Amino acid sequence: MAEARRLRGHKATATCCIASRDRPGLVATSGEDGCICWFDLRCKDVLFTMDLGANSISSLCFKPGIKD
């Protein structure tokens, strides 16, 4: 069995993790730090981070049909 990988990007606890159906390997996480981090599982680093303020983000959703 493959060893679990730890995604690093948040300054606080991650609260949600969701994988894209349209883009294999793309994962978005939200956190108590008010950020959304985007990861490509083919590499170890965060692709980019969206800082949305000081409030915790508790859920995420990919909207079908929207590309890029």
PyMOL Python script that loads the backbone (N, CA, C, O; Angstrom):
from pymol import cmd

cmd.read_pdbstr("""\
ATOM      1  N   MET A   1       0.844  -1.167   0.000  1.00  0.00           N
ATOM      2  CA  MET A   1       0.000   0.000   0.000  1.00  0.00           C
ATOM      3  C   MET A   1       0.899   1.243   0.000  1.00  0.00           C
ATOM      4  O   MET A   1       1.934   1.266   0.665  1.00  0.00           O
ATOM      5  N   ALA A   2       0.501   2.259  -0.740  1.00  0.00           N
ATOM      6  CA  ALA A   2       1.264   3.504  -0.833  1.00  0.00           C
ATOM      7  C   ALA A   2       1.193   4.281   0.477  1.00  0.00           C
ATOM      8  O   ALA A   2       0.183   4.266   1.179  1.00  0.00           O
ATOM      9  N   GLU A   3       2.288   4.954   0.780  1.00  0.00           N
ATOM     10  CA  GLU A   3       2.332   5.767   1.991  1.00  0.00           C
ATOM     11  C   GLU A   3       1.493   7.033   1.805  1.00  0.00           C
ATOM     12  O   GLU A   3       1.500   7.637   0.732  1.00  0.00           O
ATOM     13  N   ALA A   4       0.778   7.424   2.849  1.00  0.00           N
ATOM     14  CA  ALA A   4      -0.064   8.629   2.791  1.00  0.00           C
ATOM     15  C   ALA A   4       0.814   9.868   2.605  1.00  0.00           C
ATOM     16  O   ALA A   4       1.906   9.943   3.167  1.00  0.00           O
ATOM     17  N   ARG A   5       0.342  10.838   1.819  1.00  0.00           N
ATOM     18  CA  ARG A   5       1.066  12.087   1.598  1.00  0.00           C
ATOM     19  C   ARG A   5       0.387  13.204   2.355  1.00  0.00           C
ATOM     20  O   ARG A   5      -0.840  13.252   2.442  1.00  0.00           O
ATOM     21  N   ARG A   6       1.178  14.094   2.897  1.00  0.00           N
ATOM     22  CA  ARG A   6       0.658  15.244   3.633  1.00  0.00           C
ATOM     23  C   ARG A   6       0.757  16.466   2.736  1.00  0.00           C
ATOM     24  O   ARG A   6       1.837  16.815   2.259  1.00  0.00           O
ATOM     25  N   LEU A   7      -0.379  17.113   2.512  1.00  0.00           N
ATOM     26  CA  LEU A   7      -0.409  18.339   1.717  1.00  0.00           C
ATOM     27  C   LEU A   7      -0.167  19.523   2.635  1.00  0.00           C
ATOM     28  O   LEU A   7      -0.826  19.654   3.666  1.00  0.00           O
ATOM     29  N   ARG A   8       0.764  20.380   2.276  1.00  0.00           N
ATOM     30  CA  ARG A   8       1.103  21.533   3.111  1.00  0.00           C
ATOM     31  C   ARG A   8       0.747  22.821   2.380  1.00  0.00           C
ATOM     32  O   ARG A   8       1.080  22.996   1.207  1.00  0.00           O
ATOM     33  N   GLY A   9       0.070  23.715   3.083  1.00  0.00           N
ATOM     34  CA  GLY A   9      -0.316  24.981   2.476  1.00  0.00           C
ATOM     35  C   GLY A   9      -1.090  25.870   3.425  1.00  0.00           C
ATOM     36  O   GLY A   9      -1.036  27.095   3.315  1.00  0.00           O
ATOM     37  N   HIS A  10      -1.809  25.265   4.357  1.00  0.00           N
ATOM     38  CA  HIS A  10      -2.601  26.042   5.305  1.00  0.00           C
ATOM     39  C   HIS A  10      -1.776  26.438   6.527  1.00  0.00           C
ATOM     40  O   HIS A  10      -0.827  25.750   6.904  1.00  0.00           O
ATOM     41  N   LYS A  11      -2.158  27.561   7.138  1.00  0.00           N
ATOM     42  CA  LYS A  11      -1.520  28.021   8.374  1.00  0.00           C
ATOM     43  C   LYS A  11      -2.272  27.496   9.596  1.00  0.00           C
ATOM     44  O   LYS A  11      -1.809  27.645  10.727  1.00  0.00           O
ATOM     45  N   ALA A  12      -3.425  26.888   9.367  1.00  0.00           N
ATOM     46  CA  ALA A  12      -4.255  26.323  10.431  1.00  0.00           C
ATOM     47  C   ALA A  12      -4.825  24.993   9.924  1.00  0.00           C
ATOM     48  O   ALA A  12      -4.459  24.530   8.844  1.00  0.00           O
ATOM     49  N   THR A  13      -5.699  24.399  10.686  1.00  0.00           N
ATOM     50  CA  THR A  13      -6.292  23.109  10.345  1.00  0.00           C
ATOM     51  C   THR A  13      -7.129  23.189   9.076  1.00  0.00           C
ATOM     52  O   THR A  13      -7.901  24.132   8.897  1.00  0.00           O
ATOM     53  N   ALA A  14      -6.979  22.200   8.191  1.00  0.00           N
ATOM     54  CA  ALA A  14      -7.834  22.081   7.013  1.00  0.00           C
ATOM     55  C   ALA A  14      -9.202  21.560   7.460  1.00  0.00           C
ATOM     56  O   ALA A  14      -9.285  20.665   8.301  1.00  0.00           O
ATOM     57  N   THR A  15     -10.267  22.121   6.895  1.00  0.00           N
ATOM     58  CA  THR A  15     -11.626  21.750   7.298  1.00  0.00           C
ATOM     59  C   THR A  15     -12.369  20.962   6.230  1.00  0.00           C
ATOM     60  O   THR A  15     -13.353  20.289   6.534  1.00  0.00           O
ATOM     61  N   CYS A  16     -11.911  21.035   4.984  1.00  0.00           N
ATOM     62  CA  CYS A  16     -12.603  20.369   3.888  1.00  0.00           C
ATOM     63  C   CYS A  16     -11.602  20.057   2.788  1.00  0.00           C
ATOM     64  O   CYS A  16     -10.641  20.799   2.583  1.00  0.00           O
ATOM     65  N   CYS A  17     -11.829  18.964   2.086  1.00  0.00           N
ATOM     66  CA  CYS A  17     -10.983  18.575   0.958  1.00  0.00           C
ATOM     67  C   CYS A  17     -11.899  18.007  -0.125  1.00  0.00           C
ATOM     68  O   CYS A  17     -12.757  17.167   0.148  1.00  0.00           O
ATOM     69  N   ILE A  18     -11.704  18.479  -1.361  1.00  0.00           N
ATOM     70  CA  ILE A  18     -12.541  18.005  -2.459  1.00  0.00           C
ATOM     71  C   ILE A  18     -11.676  17.812  -3.701  1.00  0.00           C
ATOM     72  O   ILE A  18     -10.783  18.613  -3.977  1.00  0.00           O
ATOM     73  N   ALA A  19     -11.950  16.737  -4.449  1.00  0.00           N
ATOM     74  CA  ALA A  19     -11.216  16.430  -5.670  1.00  0.00           C
ATOM     75  C   ALA A  19     -12.074  16.776  -6.887  1.00  0.00           C
ATOM     76  O   ALA A  19     -13.291  16.592  -6.871  1.00  0.00           O
ATOM     77  N   SER A  20     -11.434  17.273  -7.931  1.00  0.00           N
ATOM     78  CA  SER A  20     -12.136  17.620  -9.163  1.00  0.00           C
ATOM     79  C   SER A  20     -12.436  16.366  -9.976  1.00  0.00           C
ATOM     80  O   SER A  20     -11.581  15.490 -10.111  1.00  0.00           O
ATOM     81  N   ARG A  21     -13.638  16.278 -10.514  1.00  0.00           N
ATOM     82  CA  ARG A  21     -13.993  15.177 -11.413  1.00  0.00           C
ATOM     83  C   ARG A  21     -13.462  15.429 -12.819  1.00  0.00           C
ATOM     84  O   ARG A  21     -13.125  14.488 -13.537  1.00  0.00           O
ATOM     85  N   ASP A  22     -13.389  16.698 -13.210  1.00  0.00           N
ATOM     86  CA  ASP A  22     -12.978  17.059 -14.562  1.00  0.00           C
ATOM     87  C   ASP A  22     -11.472  17.090 -14.753  1.00  0.00           C
ATOM     88  O   ASP A  22     -10.981  16.903 -15.867  1.00  0.00           O
ATOM     89  N   ARG A  23     -10.740  17.322 -13.679  1.00  0.00           N
ATOM     90  CA  ARG A  23      -9.279  17.426 -13.759  1.00  0.00           C
ATOM     91  C   ARG A  23      -8.648  16.458 -12.769  1.00  0.00           C
ATOM     92  O   ARG A  23      -8.522  16.775 -11.586  1.00  0.00           O
ATOM     93  N   PRO A  24      -8.254  15.287 -13.239  1.00  0.00           N
ATOM     94  CA  PRO A  24      -7.648  14.297 -12.338  1.00  0.00           C
ATOM     95  C   PRO A  24      -6.418  14.869 -11.639  1.00  0.00           C
ATOM     96  O   PRO A  24      -5.573  15.509 -12.264  1.00  0.00           O
ATOM     97  N   GLY A  25      -6.335  14.630 -10.347  1.00  0.00           N
ATOM     98  CA  GLY A  25      -5.201  15.082  -9.572  1.00  0.00           C
ATOM     99  C   GLY A  25      -5.361  16.458  -8.957  1.00  0.00           C
ATOM    100  O   GLY A  25      -4.546  16.848  -8.120  1.00  0.00           O
ATOM    101  N   LEU A  26      -6.395  17.215  -9.346  1.00  0.00           N
ATOM    102  CA  LEU A  26      -6.620  18.541  -8.779  1.00  0.00           C
ATOM    103  C   LEU A  26      -7.469  18.421  -7.519  1.00  0.00           C
ATOM    104  O   LEU A  26      -8.565  17.862  -7.536  1.00  0.00           O
ATOM    105  N   VAL A  27      -6.932  18.961  -6.421  1.00  0.00           N
ATOM    106  CA  VAL A  27      -7.610  18.910  -5.127  1.00  0.00           C
ATOM    107  C   VAL A  27      -7.631  20.307  -4.538  1.00  0.00           C
ATOM    108  O   VAL A  27      -6.637  21.031  -4.602  1.00  0.00           O
ATOM    109  N   ALA A  28      -8.762  20.686  -3.965  1.00  0.00           N
ATOM    110  CA  ALA A  28      -8.873  21.963  -3.261  1.00  0.00           C
ATOM    111  C   ALA A  28      -9.182  21.676  -1.798  1.00  0.00           C
ATOM    112  O   ALA A  28      -9.956  20.774  -1.478  1.00  0.00           O
ATOM    113  N   THR A  29      -8.560  22.461  -0.912  1.00  0.00           N
ATOM    114  CA  THR A  29      -8.816  22.336   0.514  1.00  0.00           C
ATOM    115  C   THR A  29      -9.179  23.693   1.087  1.00  0.00           C
ATOM    116  O   THR A  29      -8.695  24.722   0.616  1.00  0.00           O
ATOM    117  N   SER A  30     -10.023  23.694   2.093  1.00  0.00           N
ATOM    118  CA  SER A  30     -10.340  24.937   2.808  1.00  0.00           C
ATOM    119  C   SER A  30      -9.866  24.777   4.238  1.00  0.00           C
ATOM    120  O   SER A  30      -9.620  23.662   4.699  1.00  0.00           O
ATOM    121  N   GLY A  31      -9.736  25.905   4.945  1.00  0.00           N
ATOM    122  CA  GLY A  31      -9.207  25.801   6.290  1.00  0.00           C
ATOM    123  C   GLY A  31      -9.726  26.829   7.262  1.00  0.00           C
ATOM    124  O   GLY A  31     -10.439  27.766   6.901  1.00  0.00           O
ATOM    125  N   GLU A  32      -9.344  26.623   8.513  1.00  0.00           N
ATOM    126  CA  GLU A  32      -9.694  27.562   9.571  1.00  0.00           C
ATOM    127  C   GLU A  32      -8.981  28.898   9.404  1.00  0.00           C
ATOM    128  O   GLU A  32      -9.345  29.880  10.051  1.00  0.00           O
ATOM    129  N   ASP A  33      -7.968  28.942   8.539  1.00  0.00           N
ATOM    130  CA  ASP A  33      -7.212  30.167   8.302  1.00  0.00           C
ATOM    131  C   ASP A  33      -7.879  31.092   7.284  1.00  0.00           C
ATOM    132  O   ASP A  33      -7.347  32.162   6.988  1.00  0.00           O
ATOM    133  N   GLY A  34      -9.045  30.692   6.739  1.00  0.00           N
ATOM    134  CA  GLY A  34      -9.764  31.510   5.773  1.00  0.00           C
ATOM    135  C   GLY A  34      -9.203  31.412   4.369  1.00  0.00           C
ATOM    136  O   GLY A  34      -9.473  32.275   3.534  1.00  0.00           O
ATOM    137  N   CYS A  35      -8.427  30.374   4.096  1.00  0.00           N
ATOM    138  CA  CYS A  35      -7.805  30.201   2.782  1.00  0.00           C
ATOM    139  C   CYS A  35      -8.331  28.960   2.073  1.00  0.00           C
ATOM    140  O   CYS A  35      -8.770  27.998   2.702  1.00  0.00           O
ATOM    141  N   ILE A  36      -8.273  29.010   0.745  1.00  0.00           N
ATOM    142  CA  ILE A  36      -8.490  27.837  -0.090  1.00  0.00           C
ATOM    143  C   ILE A  36      -7.174  27.562  -0.788  1.00  0.00           C
ATOM    144  O   ILE A  36      -6.610  28.446  -1.433  1.00  0.00           O
ATOM    145  N   CYS A  37      -6.682  26.334  -0.662  1.00  0.00           N
ATOM    146  CA  CYS A  37      -5.435  25.926  -1.304  1.00  0.00           C
ATOM    147  C   CYS A  37      -5.750  24.935  -2.420  1.00  0.00           C
ATOM    148  O   CYS A  37      -6.582  24.041  -2.263  1.00  0.00           O
ATOM    149  N   TRP A  38      -5.065  25.114  -3.555  1.00  0.00           N
ATOM    150  CA  TRP A  38      -5.234  24.240  -4.708  1.00  0.00           C
ATOM    151  C   TRP A  38      -3.971  23.414  -4.878  1.00  0.00           C
ATOM    152  O   TRP A  38      -2.863  23.951  -4.879  1.00  0.00           O
ATOM    153  N   PHE A  39      -4.143  22.098  -5.023  1.00  0.00           N
ATOM    154  CA  PHE A  39      -3.015  21.184  -5.152  1.00  0.00           C
ATOM    155  C   PHE A  39      -3.151  20.357  -6.419  1.00  0.00           C
ATOM    156  O   PHE A  39      -4.256  19.994  -6.823  1.00  0.00           O
ATOM    157  N   ASP A  40      -2.009  20.061  -7.046  1.00  0.00           N
ATOM    158  CA  ASP A  40      -1.924  19.060  -8.098  1.00  0.00           C
ATOM    159  C   ASP A  40      -1.204  17.883  -7.449  1.00  0.00           C
ATOM    160  O   ASP A  40      -0.038  18.007  -7.074  1.00  0.00           O
ATOM    161  N   LEU A  41      -1.878  16.747  -7.311  1.00  0.00           N
ATOM    162  CA  LEU A  41      -1.313  15.621  -6.579  1.00  0.00           C
ATOM    163  C   LEU A  41      -0.096  15.005  -7.255  1.00  0.00           C
ATOM    164  O   LEU A  41       0.565  14.144  -6.674  1.00  0.00           O
ATOM    165  N   ARG A  42       0.207  15.438  -8.484  1.00  0.00           N
ATOM    166  CA  ARG A  42       1.415  14.948  -9.147  1.00  0.00           C
ATOM    167  C   ARG A  42       2.671  15.606  -8.584  1.00  0.00           C
ATOM    168  O   ARG A  42       3.781  15.118  -8.797  1.00  0.00           O
ATOM    169  N   CYS A  43       2.496  16.712  -7.869  1.00  0.00           N
ATOM    170  CA  CYS A  43       3.630  17.377  -7.218  1.00  0.00           C
ATOM    171  C   CYS A  43       3.282  17.596  -5.751  1.00  0.00           C
ATOM    172  O   CYS A  43       2.136  17.390  -5.354  1.00  0.00           O
ATOM    173  N   LYS A  44       4.247  18.009  -4.945  1.00  0.00           N
ATOM    174  CA  LYS A  44       4.024  18.093  -3.502  1.00  0.00           C
ATOM    175  C   LYS A  44       3.577  19.470  -3.024  1.00  0.00           C
ATOM    176  O   LYS A  44       2.986  19.585  -1.950  1.00  0.00           O
ATOM    177  N   ASP A  45       3.843  20.498  -3.789  1.00  0.00           N
ATOM    178  CA  ASP A  45       3.584  21.856  -3.316  1.00  0.00           C
ATOM    179  C   ASP A  45       2.195  22.350  -3.700  1.00  0.00           C
ATOM    180  O   ASP A  45       1.571  21.837  -4.628  1.00  0.00           O
ATOM    181  N   VAL A  46       1.727  23.348  -2.973  1.00  0.00           N
ATOM    182  CA  VAL A  46       0.456  24.000  -3.279  1.00  0.00           C
ATOM    183  C   VAL A  46       0.617  24.771  -4.601  1.00  0.00           C
ATOM    184  O   VAL A  46       1.637  25.426  -4.817  1.00  0.00           O
ATOM    185  N   LEU A  47      -0.394  24.692  -5.482  1.00  0.00           N
ATOM    186  CA  LEU A  47      -0.348  25.435  -6.746  1.00  0.00           C
ATOM    187  C   LEU A  47      -0.575  26.919  -6.504  1.00  0.00           C
ATOM    188  O   LEU A  47       0.191  27.759  -6.974  1.00  0.00           O
ATOM    189  N   PHE A  48      -1.631  27.233  -5.768  1.00  0.00           N
ATOM    190  CA  PHE A  48      -1.887  28.608  -5.357  1.00  0.00           C
ATOM    191  C   PHE A  48      -2.867  28.625  -4.193  1.00  0.00           C
ATOM    192  O   PHE A  48      -3.551  27.642  -3.909  1.00  0.00           O
ATOM    193  N   THR A  49      -2.909  29.765  -3.536  1.00  0.00           N
ATOM    194  CA  THR A  49      -3.745  29.932  -2.357  1.00  0.00           C
ATOM    195  C   THR A  49      -4.622  31.165  -2.528  1.00  0.00           C
ATOM    196  O   THR A  49      -4.154  32.210  -2.980  1.00  0.00           O
ATOM    197  N   MET A  50      -5.886  31.041  -2.166  1.00  0.00           N
ATOM    198  CA  MET A  50      -6.819  32.164  -2.165  1.00  0.00           C
ATOM    199  C   MET A  50      -7.093  32.526  -0.710  1.00  0.00           C
ATOM    200  O   MET A  50      -7.659  31.719   0.028  1.00  0.00           O
ATOM    201  N   ASP A  51      -6.701  33.721  -0.288  1.00  0.00           N
ATOM    202  CA  ASP A  51      -6.946  34.189   1.072  1.00  0.00           C
ATOM    203  C   ASP A  51      -8.263  34.964   1.075  1.00  0.00           C
ATOM    204  O   ASP A  51      -8.357  36.036   0.477  1.00  0.00           O
ATOM    205  N   LEU A  52      -9.276  34.424   1.745  1.00  0.00           N
ATOM    206  CA  LEU A  52     -10.613  35.008   1.723  1.00  0.00           C
ATOM    207  C   LEU A  52     -10.986  35.703   3.024  1.00  0.00           C
ATOM    208  O   LEU A  52     -12.149  36.059   3.218  1.00  0.00           O
ATOM    209  N   GLY A  53     -10.036  35.902   3.907  1.00  0.00           N
ATOM    210  CA  GLY A  53     -10.309  36.604   5.162  1.00  0.00           C
ATOM    211  C   GLY A  53      -9.999  35.753   6.368  1.00  0.00           C
ATOM    212  O   GLY A  53      -9.425  34.670   6.256  1.00  0.00           O
ATOM    213  N   ALA A  54     -10.387  36.258   7.524  1.00  0.00           N
ATOM    214  CA  ALA A  54     -10.044  35.605   8.789  1.00  0.00           C
ATOM    215  C   ALA A  54     -11.028  34.512   9.195  1.00  0.00           C
ATOM    216  O   ALA A  54     -10.724  33.731  10.096  1.00  0.00           O
ATOM    217  N   ASN A  55     -12.188  34.432   8.566  1.00  0.00           N
ATOM    218  CA  ASN A  55     -13.196  33.444   8.962  1.00  0.00           C
ATOM    219  C   ASN A  55     -12.887  32.063   8.393  1.00  0.00           C
ATOM    220  O   ASN A  55     -12.379  31.936   7.279  1.00  0.00           O
ATOM    221  N   SER A  56     -13.196  31.050   9.161  1.00  0.00           N
ATOM    222  CA  SER A  56     -13.011  29.670   8.745  1.00  0.00           C
ATOM    223  C   SER A  56     -13.920  29.338   7.560  1.00  0.00           C
ATOM    224  O   SER A  56     -15.050  29.822   7.486  1.00  0.00           O
ATOM    225  N   ILE A  57     -13.429  28.518   6.641  1.00  0.00           N
ATOM    226  CA  ILE A  57     -14.223  28.043   5.497  1.00  0.00           C
ATOM    227  C   ILE A  57     -14.539  26.583   5.755  1.00  0.00           C
ATOM    228  O   ILE A  57     -13.629  25.767   5.904  1.00  0.00           O
ATOM    229  N   SER A  58     -15.826  26.243   5.810  1.00  0.00           N
ATOM    230  CA  SER A  58     -16.218  24.899   6.230  1.00  0.00           C
ATOM    231  C   SER A  58     -16.590  23.962   5.087  1.00  0.00           C
ATOM    232  O   SER A  58     -16.698  22.756   5.304  1.00  0.00           O
ATOM    233  N   SER A  59     -16.793  24.487   3.860  1.00  0.00           N
ATOM    234  CA  SER A  59     -17.170  23.595   2.767  1.00  0.00           C
ATOM    235  C   SER A  59     -16.733  24.171   1.423  1.00  0.00           C
ATOM    236  O   SER A  59     -16.529  25.377   1.284  1.00  0.00           O
ATOM    237  N   LEU A  60     -16.594  23.284   0.440  1.00  0.00           N
ATOM    238  CA  LEU A  60     -16.211  23.644  -0.923  1.00  0.00           C
ATOM    239  C   LEU A  60     -17.070  22.859  -1.898  1.00  0.00           C
ATOM    240  O   LEU A  60     -17.624  21.816  -1.550  1.00  0.00           O
ATOM    241  N   CYS A  61     -17.176  23.363  -3.124  1.00  0.00           N
ATOM    242  CA  CYS A  61     -17.924  22.648  -4.171  1.00  0.00           C
ATOM    243  C   CYS A  61     -17.348  23.024  -5.527  1.00  0.00           C
ATOM    244  O   CYS A  61     -17.146  24.204  -5.810  1.00  0.00           O
ATOM    245  N   PHE A  62     -17.082  22.032  -6.364  1.00  0.00           N
ATOM    246  CA  PHE A  62     -16.743  22.290  -7.760  1.00  0.00           C
ATOM    247  C   PHE A  62     -18.043  22.376  -8.529  1.00  0.00           C
ATOM    248  O   PHE A  62     -18.867  21.465  -8.437  1.00  0.00           O
ATOM    249  N   LYS A  63     -18.254  23.433  -9.281  1.00  0.00           N
ATOM    250  CA  LYS A  63     -19.466  23.581 -10.073  1.00  0.00           C
ATOM    251  C   LYS A  63     -19.248  22.924 -11.436  1.00  0.00           C
ATOM    252  O   LYS A  63     -18.331  23.313 -12.160  1.00  0.00           O
ATOM    253  N   PRO A  64     -20.072  21.939 -11.801  1.00  0.00           N
ATOM    254  CA  PRO A  64     -19.901  21.251 -13.086  1.00  0.00           C
ATOM    255  C   PRO A  64     -20.113  22.199 -14.264  1.00  0.00           C
ATOM    256  O   PRO A  64     -20.924  23.123 -14.210  1.00  0.00           O
ATOM    257  N   GLY A  65     -19.361  21.939 -15.324  1.00  0.00           N
ATOM    258  CA  GLY A  65     -19.541  22.688 -16.562  1.00  0.00           C
ATOM    259  C   GLY A  65     -18.693  23.934 -16.692  1.00  0.00           C
ATOM    260  O   GLY A  65     -18.647  24.525 -17.770  1.00  0.00           O
ATOM    261  N   ILE A  66     -18.021  24.355 -15.636  1.00  0.00           N
ATOM    262  CA  ILE A  66     -17.166  25.530 -15.718  1.00  0.00           C
ATOM    263  C   ILE A  66     -15.731  25.063 -15.897  1.00  0.00           C
ATOM    264  O   ILE A  66     -15.198  24.348 -15.048  1.00  0.00           O
ATOM    265  N   LYS A  67     -15.116  25.455 -16.976  1.00  0.00           N
ATOM    266  CA  LYS A  67     -13.737  25.081 -17.274  1.00  0.00           C
ATOM    267  C   LYS A  67     -12.826  26.231 -16.922  1.00  0.00           C
ATOM    268  O   LYS A  67     -13.178  27.397 -17.102  1.00  0.00           O
ATOM    269  N   ASP A  68     -11.654  25.897 -16.419  1.00  0.00           N
ATOM    270  CA  ASP A  68     -10.626  26.889 -16.048  1.00  0.00           C
ATOM    271  C   ASP A  68     -11.194  27.888 -15.091  1.00  0.00           C
ATOM    272  O   ASP A  68     -10.489  28.802 -14.662  1.00  0.00           O
TER     273      ASP A  68
END
""", "prot")
cmd.dss("prot")
cmd.show_as("cartoon", "prot")
cmd.util.cbc("prot")
cmd.orient("prot")
